Amino acid sequence: MKIYLAHPFGARHHIRNLQSEWVFKYKHEFINPFYDSAVEQVMVKQTDDGKIDYFTLLGMLDAKKIVEEDLKMIEVCDAIIAYIDGTISYGTIMEIVYAKMMGKKIVIVVTNGYENHPWIRYHADSVYLTSAEMAEGFLG
């Protein structure tokens, strides 16, 4: 199974660590937009190197190119796991909606206490609470 990992920019290190564990444990293919998109790799590197602030960089990037590349990655996946931690992440929410429109299996990990929000319940095939590690029930 090919799985897209939707998550806020600030959670990228946590999700990347989980991805590293999951790829060996479950033998699925994972697509992580911050590391598998050529455009977003540059963004991650520049912010991690302290060269530019994330929000400043966002304003400089080609929005059309980023969104269309993410949509293509979602399209080739069988499912997405979306991580919602309370950080404002418009991209993660949009990725959930587009994945739903594409008929993808959607697992949402909600760690901020809003797992009962009607929009979350409507879009999710499964909602896992507390931590991304709980999504392992879907992966196994």
Summary of the structure (lengths in Angstrom):
residues: 140
radius of gyration: 14.4
end to end distance: 11.1
largest distance: 39.9
contacts: 415
relative contact order: 0.18
helix: 56%
strand: 17%
